[in-house]
């Protein structure tokens, strides 16, 4: 059974930084891509960033230049370094993993990020 365990959320002041982590386990398949999404109550889940197995990265325009996605393949872990945080970055952040040959996309439980003074 695939499990994604997230950590690193919390309360931070505007302009501050946080680093989210997400460790995947439970599959014998290779990871095709890992990503981060976020959701604010009453709104649709929004894609934030993705990293492929070849370390290719893409970012939503709203976070480009401020957030950095990276991965540790040996640990099946993806990170999201968030700098210059803004109040509008406040959301529950979810990690997502897609395995090669598996049509299912797996989700973490979510971690709250609050940017407020």
N, C-alpha and C positions, 0 to 999 in steps of 0.2 A: 504494500500500500504506500503510495507516494505521500510524503509529508513535506511541507514547507514551513519552516520555523523562522519567523521574522523577529527582529529586535532593533533597538536603537531610536525609537520614537521618543517624543517628549515635548516639553515646553521650552521655547527659545525666543529671545527677543529679536525684533526685526534687525536684519543685518548679520545675524548669527549663523552658526553652522550646525549641522547634524549629519551623522552617518548612519544609514540604515543597512542592515545585513539580512540576508535570507539564505538559509541553508536547506538544500533539497536532499531527500533521501528516499529509499524504498523502490527505486527502479533500476533494472539492469541495463536499460537502454542508455545510449549517449544523449546528452542534452543538445538540442538544436539551437535553442535560444532561451534567454531569460530576460525578463523585463519588469518594469515597475509601472503601476497605475495608481491613480488616486481618486478619491470620491468624497464629495461634500454632501451632507444630507439634503435630499430633495433634488439632487442633480445626477446625471449619468456618470458612470465611471469613466475617467479620462486617462488616456495613455500618456505616460511621462517619458520613458526611455526604454531602449532595448539593446541587448548585446548578443551577438550571434556566437556560434561555436568557433568562428574564425576571428573573433574579437572585433568585428565590425559593429559600430555603435550608431544609434540614431536618437535624436531628442525632439521633444515637442518644442515648438517655437517659444513657448512661455518659460521654458527652463534652460534653453540653450545658453551656454556661457556661464551658467551658475551651478548647474548640476553635472556630476560626472558619474557614469555607470562603469563598473569594472567587475571582474569575476576572478575567482580562484578555482580553476578547473579541478585541481586535486581535491578540493574540499566541496565541490559542487555548490559553491556559495557565490551569490551576487551581492554587490554593494551599490549603494547610492550615496555619494557624497554631495551634500546639499549646502551650498554657500550662498551668502547674500540673501538670506531668506526674507520673504515678504509675507505680510499678513494673508495675502491671497494664496499662499502655498499651504495654508492650514487645510488639512484633510486627513482622512484615513488612507494610508498608503498600503497597497497590496503588491506582493511580488507574484510573478507568473512564470511558469516554466513549460516549455514544449520539448518533448523528447522525439528523437528521430524514429519514425515508424509508428508513433502513437498519435492518434487523432485527437486525443483529449488534451486540453490545456488545464494545468493544475494551478491552484491559487493558494496563497498563504492566508492566514487568519486576519491580517491587517494590523497596522500599528499607527497609532494616532500621532500626528505631528501638529502642534499648535504654535503659531508664530504670533506673539502678542507682547506688548510692553506692560 
